[in-house]
Amino acid sequence: MELRPITLQEDKSHELYASDDCQNLLAMYEKFYPKIGYHFPWVGYFIELPDKIVGTCGFVGQPKDNKVEIAYWTFKDYEGKDIASLGCKALLNIVYKEDPN
C-alpha cells in the first residue's frame, strides 16, 4: 500500500481514475483545495495498491493548536480489508515526522 498526494493536475482520463469512486474523489478535491489551499504534506492522498486506487485519506487542513483533523474513505469493493486503518497509520507517520507537537 502506498499513499500518493492528490493534486489538481491529475489526468482524470487516466485509466487509474476510471472508477466512479475515483472520479467523485477528484471532483471533491477540485472544490476542496481552493477552499483550504494546497499545503503539502497537509493534503489528501490516494490509497494505492499496485495498479489500483482503493480509497483515500488525508488532512482536512494544516495543524492548528497542535491538532490536525483527518478524513478517510475506503472504496466499497475494498471495505473490511484494513485499508482505512493502514491509511490512518500512514497519516500519523506524516504528522510525527512533520510536526511532532
Secondary structure, 3 states (H helix, E strand, C coil): CEEEECCCCCCCCCHHHCCHHHHHHHHHHHHHHHHHCCCCCCCEEEEEECCEEEEEEEECCCCECCECCEEEEECHHHCCCCHHHHHHHHHHHHHHHHCCC
